[in-house]
Amino acid sequence: MITIKDLKKIPGLIIKKNEPMNKYTTYGIGGQAKFFVIPESKQSLLDLISYLNKNKLKYFILGSGSNLLVNDKGFDGVVVSIKRSLETIKIENSKLYVECGAMLGTIVKECIKNNLSGIENLVGVPGTLGGALVMNAGAWGGEISDKLQSVEIIDNQNELKILQRKDIDFSYRLSSFNSNEVLISATFNLEKKDKEQIEKKYQLAREGRKSSQPTNVRSAGSVFKNPPGNSAGKLIELCGLKGYRIGGAIISEKHANFFINEKDSSASDMMHLIRYAQKEVFKKFNIKLETEIKFLGFE
Ligand SMILES: Cc1cc2nc3c(=O)[nH]c(=O)nc-3n(C[C@H](O)[C@H](O)[C@H](O)COP(=O)(O)OP(=O)(O)OC[C@H]3O[C@@H](n4cnc5c(N)ncnc54)[C@H](O)[C@@H]3O)c2cc1C
């Protein structure tokens, strides 16, 4: 049984007990994490992960919780938050080095300041670099893996290791990282380009997002992956489900693949809405929609 006293033996950790997870997810949903730990440095993160692995303790790595539904019952383990603790961004010529707690929005802005092109289409994805790499986040024709050169991880032997791009498989919203690997930093080979050209692409992506997706609402972006050659949002819309509600959770009128916590939705409301949409799409089109979002505390 883990105690705060055990965790306090590891230097450089901010430790919270019974921390409500709704504070840390864009859905604003979720019960308590038994322990919520923020390592203040790479070394403290390494020490923590090594301790958790050696003692076979259950843990979950949290980025910015923008692709995550946490159960109302919470999570009976340790949530390790890497946002704000691993935030370094370094640029040298056209090479970008970033730690995995940095937010994509900040990284994109830094790149534009330095006339670097390659990830500006990801503007508006409210995730950390770590979450983006695990999810192979993509938008407006580009994915985070496009210009990736290498990723530094803590592997299951508690060792820091560099994986080259060729050793990692990426496909649509999927990567081959193991669930017990912790992503620490990554390098990218970007392209020097004219600032105006980069800003034009950036604005196109920003405006495209604004016109097609609900903004200023509590969502986790697209709930489902698009089935091959089809659009999950279109299929849900064709089932007449725009505006469909269960409790405080509702399917967006603007984009049917965005499910919104409109009014104090529970995880249970959201889960029922997800299952209902899945069932209706299967009934009408014989297509099984696969979720893109991740779940914590449901097992
Ligand atoms: C309004 C809105 C718009 C969105 N638009 C897009 C879009 O256009 N394209 C897109 O692809 N996504 C989009 N998303 C979804 C989401 O922002 C992305 O999937 C993002 O990359 C998730 O990053 P995160 O840091 O929030 O990850 P989290 O939600 O915190 O975690 C996601 C997964 O990554 C794992 N993880 C996170 N960091 C690490 C790490 N360092 N090491 C190991 N595992 C880690 C977690 O354990 C979890 O399994 C959108 C979400 C919202 C709310």
The ligand as a Gaussian input file, in Angstrom:
#p B3LYP/6-31G(d) Opt

LIG

0 1
 C      -10.992000      21.513000     -28.626000
 C      -10.131000      20.335000     -28.964000
 C       -9.641000      20.186000     -30.250000
 C       -8.840000      19.081000     -30.582000
 N       -8.387000      18.973000     -31.862000
 C       -7.586000      17.932000     -32.192000
 C       -7.074000      17.814000     -33.534000
 O       -7.324000      18.635000     -34.408000
 N       -6.287000      16.750000     -33.808000
 C       -5.962000      15.816000     -32.857000
 O       -5.218000      14.876000     -33.180000
 N       -6.444000      15.903000     -31.600000
 C       -7.240000      16.942000     -31.234000
 N       -7.718000      17.032000     -29.953000
 C       -7.423000      15.960000     -28.968000
 C       -6.187000      16.198000     -28.077000
 O       -5.935000      17.588000     -27.902000
 C       -4.947000      15.528000     -28.657000
 O       -5.101000      14.134000     -28.726000
 C       -3.680000      15.831000     -27.808000
 O       -2.561000      15.434000     -28.527000
 C       -3.697000      15.138000     -26.451000
 O       -2.635000      15.647000     -25.678000
 P       -2.732000      15.752000     -24.088000
 O       -1.425000      16.276000     -23.594000
 O       -3.941000      16.484000     -23.685000
 O       -2.855000      14.201000     -23.727000
 P       -3.744000      13.538000     -22.561000
 O       -5.176000      13.672000     -22.908000
 O       -3.300000      14.034000     -21.235000
 O       -3.304000      12.016000     -22.741000
 C       -3.571000      11.303000     -23.935000
 C       -2.804000       9.983000     -23.894000
 O       -1.398000      10.246000     -23.998000
 C       -0.688000       9.678000     -22.876000
 N        0.418000      10.571000     -22.563000
 C        0.402000      11.924000     -22.475000
 N        1.628000      12.399000     -22.250000
 C        2.454000      11.318000     -22.176000
 C        3.853000      11.153000     -21.943000
 N        4.690000      12.188000     -21.772000
 N        4.348000       9.890000     -21.920000
 C        3.542000       8.816000     -22.096000
 N        2.215000       8.912000     -22.334000
 C        1.685000      10.147000     -22.360000
 C       -1.729000       9.588000     -21.765000
 O       -1.368000       8.603000     -20.801000
 C       -2.974000       9.222000     -22.566000
 O       -2.976000       7.842000     -22.863000
 C       -8.523000      18.122000     -29.594000
 C       -9.006000      18.281000     -28.278000
 C       -9.795000      19.386000     -27.966000
 C      -10.292000      19.543000     -26.554000

